[in-house]
Amino acid sequence: MSGATEAAVPRPAPTPPAPDPGVLPAGTSLRFLVLVVAMAAATVEMLTGLLRPYPAQNVAFLCEFAAGYDPGGNVIDNVTRSNAHAEAIKECAEGAPATPQWYGLAGGAVVLLVAAAVYLLLPRWRRRRHGLVPLHGRDPQGEVRAEVARLAGLAGVRALPDLVVDLTAFDAGAVVFGRAGRRTLCLDNGLLHVRRSDPARFQAVLLHELAHLRHRDVDIAYAVTALWRAFLTLAAVPFTLVLGGSLVAAQFGWFMGADAVFWPASRPYMVREIATAGFLFLLVVLARADTLRHRELYADRGAVALGADPGVWRARAEAAGTQGRPARSVTALWRSHPSWAERHRALEDPATLFTLTDVPLFLLGAVTLVTGNALSDRWDALQAAWVVGGLAAALLTVSVWRAALYAAHRGVPGPSGVRAGSALGLGLVCGELLSGPSIGPGWWPAHTEPLLFPLLGGVAYVCWLARCARLSLRDTPGTPRALRGAVLVAAVAGCVVAAAGLSWWMGAGKLLLAGDLYRAGGLEQEIRRMFPGPWGTREYAAVLPWIASVLTSLSVAGSTLVIAAASVVLWVYPAVLLLRRPRATGLRSTLLAGLAGGLLGVAAVAAAMAYVHPWRPPLGERGTAFGLVFMWWRTVALWTGVTVTAAVVAVTTRAHRLPRALTAAGIAQILALAGQFPLQSADGCLGPLRVMGDTCHWLPGASWSLTEILVPTVAPAMFGAALVAAPLARIPRARRPPAPAEAVRRSWPTRVAVGAVAVLAVASSVVAVRSVTGRDTALVVPDRPPAAGTGERVRSFQLLAWFKTSGQADIVAVASRYTAFAQWFKESTDADTGAIDGDTLRPVCAGLARDTATARRHLGVPDPELGRAWSTLLAKSRDAARECTSVLDSRTDDVRRNTKMLEDLVAAYEQATRTVPSLTQRVTTALEQWPQWKKSG
């Protein structure tokens, strides 16, 4: 041995084993949850349609019609009119018996109870129906039982199930059934004959069934069967018979309840309701089949892992051949068992068990919006979004992480999320088209462009989850506890983002399918009134529509807590994943990109200041129309900085492109908001950039007030950044070799800077919410005249609804006051002297003022012509009663004023003599027509 010491060669650190994707919940369980949600949504929707009371028994329904609701009219007109009369509709329905909202839920509970009973009784029924016999009668030596016991021990099944034989089944198969605590393994008669001729096949069949017991999915299979049968018996079939029968009967003139009155307008709604139920039924069928197929594939994998020969599956797949493959590819979607070819492919490459597949994600998207729309009709949109968004986010997060874990286990690239997100987005679109209330009576919305929001939002959301999962996996220990903790954090972050997106869509976004609610409601005219200025000039007129629709929508959305929080989560969560990496690879360049984006946003704000500087009005008028226009251009400038930063980083980076793009965009957003603050504080000192000030002063208080207004409009920019960056991050780009470990420096200043910006982001979300605390976030939409195309029957029912809810009482009250006035005028006035008896007139005027105020607070007459006449009568009555009370309270004998008072009262009385008879005559005609419509249809 030489005395020279050899240089120590550093050994590479051993690569830790890839985490096992099996530590997360199995795909069968996730699919079962989707099935349960789909079945619950379908059940509640169908039973609600079945158990809905007649419209005449629903006071809230009558109040909507009294306000002018037209079932055959434009959705945006109905929404606008409902918003304009919101307080009157609320008062109209107060104190009336509320229409029960629990009947659909109660029916769903009954379906669950019946399903539980079916689950308990199904094994006993199966035993009796098939005439199963105990195994010991066909296996007197106990050889088969011993073999089953040996394989059960190998599979880890502690309690051996009851062994029976189906004498009528000549296939070489078996099945496990039963409920918890009493399992039964049923062997086909043909399998007993195969035991000696083909022992490998015999063992594979048994191990497959024992794998079901090992995976504990027998309960899932029987729960699926029980739910399916209860759903068919108690929901699907009765709904089809009742509503389908009603539709067919109506075609021949046979109507139920008040359907005859609404039949021309209600037919599209009935057809859509049946189509929606059919779509939900299809979702349940697909979800059921997908759950059961996936269960079989898992059992095959478990059987092979326990020692079954994969050649058995290969031989069966070759024997099945390829005949009828096109037909099988179509019918495979609703088959409960996969084909032998599918089973063989899944054994060779089990990617289908872990990767994101199209059908479950499409089902999840459709079920999410169908369920969300149904819940938002009964709850607040935000509450419904938390329920369905939380469930969807949990299922998606676990599915994405399972796919990422499997990719890491196999050493292949993880999921990108584009295809899976497209399937989710298409499901959301289909769910909205068939269940959304903004579609109207037709089959297609008036505006299809807003459907891009759920479609592209689904793609961006799944891409965000997938990229964050791949980034997190790099630094998460492979222990089950650490993995589950990381998945839990990802699920919470995903839940916040999903709830934000769904709450916006189910609240305001889906109304865009019918039109722009703010512009249709006359918000442009309201802006002109509230913010006077030269709106007719080019600079103002060009941006007024954008202010009325986009700026208002952004301000309302950004001021809600969940959207403000999601705007922060979208970039802070991936930023934390980047920060926790052992070395800050790419973090410094991301921070620099965010800094450049912040400077771009500040520069854009400065450019906006320079743009509006030449046409600024005098100092006292800058807080009106000019200030609102400047607010719009500041919002555009900051949005530009955020979205451009996200786009550039997504295109130019090579690793973790979407997380880094969103992190840089979030940093740019906060820095741009911070950078515009000194610009506004020193506004008067900036020469050609002066906007609001003329003299040089440092005004941080005024700048902070403007910033508080600006933050809610800029907060949603992170959603725009995600929509832009997600597709750009998929553009192919050459990869660089990884930098050596010694070349990557630890960068604590970078980490501290990113952490500080994240804290500022949280503070900005608090500012966004607090800036609107104490006042409504939704604008009151001005009234518009009713549409002229309303059918005669609907117009008559609107009038009758108004008459029943408040009109009759108001007419009687006002008419009785004028009857008393006419009697007083006849008995208490002296035509010769002009003297009047004020003591007897006072209660008449006081009562008229009180009844007029009550009638004005109630809903107006929905008929346009009669409504104008009624409004004129109430206005004249109010003014006359007010003048009468004022004159009598003054106790002065002013002849001219007394004469004017009497003239006003007489004019109001003459208006009443013209309006009340025509109104009551129209009501009488409608009442006479009602029985005829019910008979004739």
Residue pairs with C-beta under 8 A, 6 or more apart in sequence:
16 478
17 478
18 405
18 408
18 409
18 410
18 411
18 478
19 405
19 408
19 409
19 473
19 476
19 478
19 483
20 405
20 409
20 478
21 354
21 402
21 405
21 406
21 409
23 405
23 480
23 483
23 484
24 398
24 401
24 402
24 405
24 483
24 484
24 487
25 398
26 215
26 217
26 298
27 294
27 298
27 353
27 354
27 399
27 402
28 215
28 217
28 220
28 291
28 294
28 295
28 298
29 220
30 360
30 395
30 398
30 399
31 287
31 290
31 291
31 294
31 360
32 220
32 223
32 224
32 291
33 391
33 395
34 287
34 291
34 360
34 363
34 364
34 367
34 395
35 224
35 227
35 284
35 287
35 288
35 290
35 291
36 227
37 367
37 371
37 391
38 280
38 283
38 284
38 287
38 363
38 367
39 227
39 228
39 231
39 284
39 287
40 108
40 371
41 280
41 367
41 370
41 371
41 374
42 231
42 235
42 236
42 277
42 280
42 281
42 283
42 284
43 107
43 108
43 111
43 231
43 234
43 235
44 104
44 105
44 107
44 108
44 374
45 104
45 276
45 277
45 280
45 370
45 374
45 435
46 235
46 236
46 238
46 239
46 277
46 280
47 103
47 104
47 107
47 108
47 111
47 234
47 235
47 239
48 103
48 104
48 107
48 374
49 239
49 243
49 273
49 277
50 107
50 238
50 239
50 242
50 243
51 103
51 104
51 107
52 103
53 99
53 100
54 256
54 257
54 258
55 61
55 62
55 257
55 258
55 262
56 62
56 257
56 258
57 99
58 99
59 92
59 93
59 96
59 97
59 99
59 805
60 89
60 93
60 96
60 98
60 99
61 99
62 92
62 801
62 804
62 805
63 89
63 92
63 93
63 801
63 805
63 859
64 82
64 89
65 797
65 798
65 801
65 802
65 862
66 92
66 798
66 801
66 802
66 804
66 805
66 806
66 807
66 859
66 862
67 81
67 82
67 85
67 88
67 89
67 92
67 859
67 862
68 81
68 85
68 786
68 798
68 862
69 78
69 81
69 82
69 798
70 77
70 78
70 265
70 786
70 787
70 790
70 794
70 798
71 262
71 265
71 266
71 269
71 441
71 794
72 264
72 265
72 268
72 441
72 790
72 791
72 794
73 787
73 789
73 790
74 440
74 446
74 514
74 515
74 787
75 437
75 438
75 439
75 440
75 446
75 511
75 513
75 514
75 515
76 446
76 511
76 514
76 515
76 516
76 517
76 520
77 520
77 784
77 786
77 787
79 511
79 514
79 517
80 517
80 520
80 521
80 781
80 783
80 784
81 783
81 784
81 786
82 89
83 517
83 521
83 780
83 781
84 521
84 780
84 781
84 782
84 783
84 784
85 783
85 859
88 857
88 858
88 859
89 859
91 857
91 858
92 805
92 806
92 858
92 859
101 378
107 234
107 235
110 234
111 227
111 230
111 231
111 234
111 235
112 230
114 230
114 233
114 234
115 223
115 226
115 227
115 229
115 230
115 231
116 226
118 225
118 226
118 229
118 230
119 179
119 222
119 223
119 226
120 179
122 177
122 179
122 222
122 225
122 226
123 177
123 178
123 179
123 182
123 184
123 222
126 132
126 177
127 164
127 184
130 166
130 168
130 186
131 166
131 167
131 168
132 164
132 165
132 166
132 184
132 186
133 164
133 165
133 167
134 162
134 163
134 164
134 165
135 144
135 145
135 163
135 164
135 165
135 187
136 142
136 145
136 163
137 165
138 144
138 165
138 189
138 192
139 145
139 192
144 163
144 187
144 192
144 195
145 163
147 195
147 202
147 203
147 206
148 160
148 163
148 185
148 206
149 160
151 203
151 206
151 207
151 210
151 306
152 160
152 210
152 213
154 207
154 306
154 307
155 207
155 210
155 211
155 213
155 214
155 302
155 306
156 214
157 210
157 213
157 214
159 183
161 176
161 178
161 183
161 184
161 185
161 213
162 178
162 182
162 183
162 184
162 185
163 184
163 185
163 187
164 184
164 185
164 186
164 187
165 186
165 187
165 188
165 189
165 192
166 186
166 187
166 188
166 189
167 189
168 189
169 188
169 189
169 190
170 188
170 189
170 190
171 188
171 190
171 191
172 188
172 190
172 191
172 193
172 194
172 198
172 201
172 202
172 205
173 188
173 190
173 191
173 205
174 185
174 186
174 187
174 188
174 191
174 205
174 206
174 208
174 209
175 185
175 186
175 209
176 183
176 184
176 185
176 186
176 209
176 210
176 212
176 213
176 218
177 183
177 184
177 186
177 218
177 221
177 222
178 184
178 218
178 222
179 219
179 222
180 219
183 213
183 218
185 209
185 210
191 202
191 205
194 201
194 202
195 202
200 308
200 309
200 311
200 312
201 312
203 307
203 308
203 309
204 303
204 308
204 309
204 312
204 313
207 302
207 303
207 306
207 307
207 308
208 299
208 300
208 302
208 303
208 308
209 299
210 303
210 306
211 298
211 299
211 300
211 301
211 302
211 303
211 306
212 218
212 221
212 295
212 299
214 302
215 295
215 298
215 299
215 302
217 295
217 298
217 299
220 291
220 295
221 292
221 295
224 288
224 291
224 292
228 284
228 288
231 284
236 277
236 281
239 277
240 274
240 277
243 270
243 273
243 274
243 277
244 274
246 256
246 259
246 270
247 267
247 270
247 271
247 274
249 255
249 256
250 259
250 263
250 267
250 270
250 937
253 936
253 937
254 937
255 263
255 934
255 937
258 797
258 934
259 266
260 933
260 934
260 935
260 936
260 937
261 793
261 794
261 796
261 797
261 930
261 933
261 934
262 793
262 794
262 797
263 937
264 791
264 793
265 441
265 791
265 794
268 441
268 442
269 441
272 434
272 439
272 441
272 443
275 434
276 370
276 434
276 435
279 366
279 370
279 430
279 434
280 370
283 363
283 366
283 367
283 370
285 334
286 333
286 334
286 359
286 363
287 360
287 363
287 367
288 336
289 333
289 334
289 335
289 336
290 333
290 359
290 360
290 363
292 336
292 337
293 335
293 336
293 337
293 338
293 342
294 353
296 337
296 338
296 343
297 338
297 342
297 343
297 346
297 350
297 352
297 353
298 353
300 313
300 343
300 346
300 347
301 346
301 347
301 350
301 353
304 310
304 347
310 344
310 347
310 348
313 340
313 343
313 344
313 347
314 344
316 340
316 343
316 344
317 339
317 340
317 341
317 343
317 344
319 340
320 339
320 340
320 341
322 341
328 339
332 338
332 339
332 342
333 359
338 346
342 352
345 352
346 352
346 353
350 406
351 406
351 410
354 402
354 403
354 405
354 406
355 403
355 406
355 415
356 399
356 400
356 403
356 415
356 417
356 419
356 420
356 462
357 420
358 419
358 420
358 423
359 423
360 399
361 396
361 399
361 420
361 421
361 423
361 424
361 427
361 462
362 423
362 424
362 426
362 427
362 430
363 427
364 392
364 395
364 396
364 424
364 427
365 392
365 423
365 424
365 425
365 426
365 427
365 428
365 429
365 430
365 431
365 454
365 458
366 427
366 428
366 430
366 431
367 427
367 431
368 388
368 389
368 391
368 392
368 427
368 428
368 431
368 502
369 388
369 427
369 428
369 431
369 432
369 435
369 436
369 454
369 502
369 505
369 506
370 431
370 434
370 435
371 387
371 388
372 384
372 385
372 387
372 388
372 389
372 502
372 506
373 431
373 432
373 435
373 436
373 437
373 506
374 435
375 383
375 384
375 387
375 388
376 384
376 385
376 506
376 507
377 437
381 503
381 506
381 507
382 499
382 503
382 507
382 560
382 562
384 502
384 503
384 506
385 498
385 499
385 500
385 502
385 503
385 506
385 562
386 495
386 499
386 503
386 562
388 502
389 495
389 498
389 499
389 501
389 502
389 503
390 495
390 498
390 499
392 498
393 491
393 494
393 495
393 497
393 498
393 499
394 491
394 494
394 495
396 424
396 461
396 462
396 465
396 494
396 498
397 465
397 469
397 487
397 490
397 491
397 494
398 487
398 491
400 415
400 417
400 420
400 462
400 465
400 466
400 469
401 469
401 483
401 486
401 487
401 490
403 414
403 415
403 466
404 414
404 415
404 466
404 469
404 470
404 473
405 473
405 483
407 413
407 414
407 415
407 470
408 414
408 473
414 466
414 469
414 470
414 473
415 466
415 469
415 470
416 463
416 466
416 730
417 459
417 462
417 463
417 464
417 465
417 466
417 467
418 459
418 462
418 463
418 727
418 730
420 462
420 466
421 458
421 459
421 460
421 461
421 462
421 463
421 726
422 455
422 458
422 459
423 458
424 458
424 459
424 461
424 462
425 454
425 455
425 456
425 457
425 458
425 459
426 455
426 458
427 458
428 454
428 455
428 457
428 458
429 451
429 454
429 455
432 439
432 451
432 454
432 505
432 510
432 513
433 439
433 444
433 445
433 451
436 445
436 510
436 513
437 510
438 445
438 510
438 511
438 512
438 513
438 514
439 445
439 513
439 514
440 446
440 514
445 451
445 513
445 514
446 513
446 514
446 515
447 512
447 513
447 514
447 515
448 513
449 512
450 509
450 510
450 512
450 513
451 513
453 505
453 509
454 505
456 723
456 726
457 501
457 505
457 723
459 726
459 727
460 722
460 723
460 725
460 726
461 494
461 497
461 498
461 501
461 722
463 658
463 726
463 729
464 497
464 570
464 574
464 658
464 662
464 722
464 726
465 490
465 494
467 574
467 656
467 657
467 658
467 659
467 729
468 490
468 493
468 573
468 574
468 577
468 659
469 490
470 656
471 574
471 577
471 578
471 656
471 659
472 486
472 490
472 577
473 486
474 581
475 577
475 580
475 581
475 582
476 482
476 483
476 486
477 483
489 573
490 573
493 569
493 573
496 562
496 565
496 566
496 569
497 566
497 569
497 570
499 562
499 566
500 562
500 563
500 565
500 566
500 567
501 566
501 719
503 560
503 562
503 563
504 557
504 563
508 517
508 553
508 556
508 557
511 517
516 548
516 549
517 781
518 548
518 549
518 552
518 553
518 779
518 781
519 545
519 548
519 549
520 784
521 781
521 782
521 784
522 781
522 782
522 783
522 784
523 548
523 549
523 552
523 779
523 781
523 782
524 544
524 545
524 548
525 782
526 779
526 782
527 544
527 547
527 548
527 628
528 535
528 544
531 624
531 625
531 627
531 628
532 624
532 625
533 540
533 617
533 621
533 624
533 625
533 626
534 540
534 617
534 625
535 541
535 544
535 625
537 615
539 612
539 615
539 629
540 625
540 629
543 629
543 632
543 633
546 632
547 628
547 629
547 632
551 631
551 632
551 635
551 713
552 779
554 635
554 712
554 713
554 716
555 712
555 713
556 777
556 778
556 779
557 563
557 712
557 716
558 564
558 567
558 711
558 712
558 713
558 714
558 715
558 716
558 768
559 712
559 768
559 769
559 771
559 772
559 777
560 769
560 777
561 765
561 769
563 715
563 716
564 712
564 715
564 765
564 766
564 768
564 769
565 765
566 718
566 719
567 715
567 716
567 717
567 718
567 719
567 765
568 666
568 718
568 758
568 761
568 762
568 764
568 765
570 662
570 666
570 718
570 719
570 721
570 722
571 662
571 663
571 665
571 666
571 667
571 718
571 721
571 761
572 666
572 758
572 761
572 762
574 656
574 658
574 659
574 660
574 662
574 663
575 659
575 663
575 666
575 754
575 758
576 758
577 659
578 584
578 586
578 587
578 590
578 656
578 659
578 660
578 663
578 754
579 587
579 751
579 754
579 755
581 587
583 741
583 744
583 745
583 746
584 744
584 745
584 746
584 747
584 750
584 751
585 655
585 739
585 744
586 653
586 655
586 656
586 660
587 747
587 750
587 751
587 754
588 747
588 750
589 653
590 649
590 653
590 660
590 663
590 664
590 667
590 754
591 664
591 667
591 750
591 753
591 754
593 645
593 648
593 649
593 660
593 664
593 667
593 668
594 645
594 663
594 664
594 665
594 666
594 667
594 668
594 671
594 757
595 667
595 668
595 671
596 645
596 668
597 641
597 642
597 644
597 645
597 648
597 664
597 665
597 667
597 668
597 671
597 672
598 641
598 667
598 668
598 669
598 670
598 671
598 672
598 674
598 675
599 671
599 675
600 640
600 641
600 644
600 645
600 668
600 672
601 637
601 638
601 640
601 641
601 642
601 668
601 669
601 671
601 672
601 673
601 675
601 676
602 641
602 671
602 672
602 675
602 676
602 679
604 636
604 637
604 638
604 640
604 641
605 634
605 637
605 638
605 672
605 675
605 676
605 679
606 679
606 689
607 637
608 630
608 633
608 634
608 636
608 637
609 630
609 679
609 683
609 686
609 689
609 690
609 691
610 688
610 689
611 633
612 626
612 629
612 630
612 633
612 691
613 688
613 689
613 690
613 691
616 622
616 626
616 690
616 691
617 626
619 694
622 691
622 692
627 692
630 691
630 692
631 709
631 710
631 713
634 676
634 710
635 710
635 713
635 714
638 669
638 672
638 673
638 676
638 710
638 714
638 717
639 714
639 717
639 720
641 668
641 669
641 672
642 665
642 668
642 669
642 672
642 714
642 717
642 718
642 720
642 721
643 665
643 717
643 720
643 721
643 724
645 661
645 664
645 665
645 668
645 721
646 661
646 662
646 664
646 665
646 721
646 722
646 724
646 725
647 661
647 724
647 725
647 728
649 657
649 660
649 661
649 664
649 665
649 725
650 657
650 658
650 661
650 724
650 725
650 726
650 728
650 729
650 731
651 728
651 731
651 733
653 660
653 661
654 733
654 734
654 735
654 736
655 735
657 725
657 729
657 733
658 725
658 726
658 729
661 721
661 725
661 728
661 729
662 718
662 721
662 722
662 725
663 754
665 717
665 718
665 721
665 725
666 718
666 721
666 757
666 758
666 761
667 754
667 757
669 714
669 717
669 718
669 761
670 757
670 760
670 761
670 764
671 757
673 707
673 710
673 711
673 714
673 764
674 760
676 707
676 710
677 700
677 703
677 704
677 707
678 703
679 686
679 689
680 692
680 699
680 702
680 703
680 706
680 707
681 698
681 699
681 700
681 702
681 703
682 696
682 698
683 689
683 690
683 691
683 692
683 693
683 699
683 703
684 690
684 692
684 693
684 694
684 695
684 696
684 697
684 699
685 696
685 697
692 702
693 699
707 767
708 767
708 770
708 771
709 771
711 764
711 767
711 768
711 771
712 768
712 771
712 772
715 764
715 765
715 768
785 864
786 862
786 864
788 864
790 798
793 933
795 862
795 863
796 925
796 926
796 929
796 930
797 926
798 862
798 863
799 807
799 861
799 862
799 863
799 866
799 922
799 923
799 926
800 923
800 926
800 927
800 930
801 862
802 859
802 860
802 861
802 862
803 811
803 923
805 859
806 855
806 858
806 859
807 858
807 859
807 861
807 923
810 851
810 854
810 855
810 858
811 916
811 919
811 920
813 851
813 854
813 855
814 848
814 851
814 852
814 855
814 873
814 874
814 877
814 912
814 916
815 912
815 916
817 844
817 847
817 848
817 851
817 877
818 848
818 908
818 909
818 912
818 913
820 844
820 847
821 844
821 848
821 905
821 909
822 909
824 837
824 840
824 841
824 844
825 905
825 906
828 836
828 837
828 840
828 841
829 835
829 836
829 837
829 902
830 836
834 895
834 898
834 899
836 898
836 902
838 888
841 884
841 888
842 885
842 888
845 880
845 881
845 884
845 885
845 888
845 905
846 881
846 885
848 877
848 880
848 881
848 884
849 878
849 881
849 882
849 885
852 874
852 877
852 878
852 881
853 878
855 874
856 874
856 878
860 867
860 870
860 871
861 867
861 870
861 871
861 919
863 922
866 915
866 918
866 919
866 922
869 911
869 914
869 915
869 918
869 919
870 915
870 919
872 911
872 915
873 908
873 911
873 912
873 915
873 916
876 904
876 907
876 908
876 911
877 908
877 911
877 912
879 904
879 908
880 901
880 904
880 905
880 907
880 908
883 900
883 901
883 904
884 901
884 904
884 905
887 894
887 897
887 898
887 901
